[in-house]
Structures are given as C-alpha cells and as structure tokens.
C-alpha cells in the first residue's frame, strides 16, 4: 500500500519554464489537496479537489493550475515559473467520511522545487 | 476557522516526557482537536485527535481541558526520532470542514 506518491522529488526550473508535479494515491480517497511550504513556515493550501472533475482554489492559488480526471491522480501545473514559487510542495488525500472524526489525512513526501 | 496558539519551540531530553501545549480559546462545540507532526524533510503525519475526552494511542496521549480551550500533546518518553514540528489543528465535523489549516507549529528539539 503506497499511500500518496509524488514525483519528482527534486526539480530545478528556470524562470518562465513550466512543469507538472504529479500526485497519485491508492487509498480511494475522494479528497485531494496541494500545499506549499516555504522555509520555517506552515503549509499553505494551493488547490483542493472533492472528487473527479471538481477542483477549487485554496489560500494561495495564483500561478498554479490543477485537474482531477480520476480519483487517483491530482497533478499540479506551474505554467510560468517564478522565483516566488521556490518551495516544497506536498500533496495529500483524505477520506470523505468519518465515524471517529479522523478523515485519514495522508501526505506525500514532497517535491522540492527551486526556480532560478 | 478557529485559531490555535502554540509555542514556537520547545526542548526536551531523551527518554523524558514532553508536554506540548496548545491554546484554542475560540473552539466551537463541534471542533475536533488534531495533532500532526512533520519530521525533517518529510510530509506531515497524523499523531492523534480528540473531541472532549482524553485520548491515548501508540504514539502519544492527548489531554483536553474541561472547557476545551486548551489541550496538551504528551509524548511519554521522547526519543531522538520525535524531533519534529508539531501542529495543533482544529477541524470541524461534516460539511466543508475537511481542509486542514496549518499554523507554524512547535519545533521540538530532543537532546541526547
């Protein structure tokens, strides 16, 4: 059981380049999320999805796009990379339902992106 | 979302208990108290959660004040592997309350 898998683990981009951060989960979770974490800070929500075909903006969506064509995959797209997007990106997923109050939030191991 | 207040950092010695405090004076009656931790260079991981009663699991214990305005995460015997940032997060039940909002957390240093 792999949980949440993110690729790549590291990437260096030049200003203006584009790339897609991949995220896939095998827990059949409906909810998926993208966070970014700047040095010494907590995680900030970029985008989230409550199911295939449904996405919505989080706290810091500018400069990013997402899509959700399947339950398993939730890629994050950077169209025109800027130095301000240098960060560590975490993908996460969670269950839609709970009995105990724990939605089973599971995080990937992150993608460290540097824009130069 | 109701906010939480945690100390920026705490220090402990190995094999000693650690009590990590969290204040949440504006907590609502349906908010669960969740704790996550983030080990160096890893994504956050779930530690424990509770609503009103104290909770224990294999990782930690959660002590919740009677008025629910504060809580304490207890690591009974800290190890070097417990060195991490610990986040206290309030999360409502049901509806659109599925998103986690992270603050800066408490950086726990464990000394050998």
Interface residues (C-beta under 8 A of the other chain):
Chain A: X4 X31 X33 X35 X40 X41 X42 X43 X44 X45 X48 X50 X58 X90 X92 X94 X96 X98 X100 X101 X102 X103 X104 X105 X106 X107 X108 X109 X110
Chain B: X32 X34 X36 X41 X42 X43 X44 X45 X46 X49 X51 X87 X91 X93 X98 X99 X100 X101 X102 X103 X104 X105
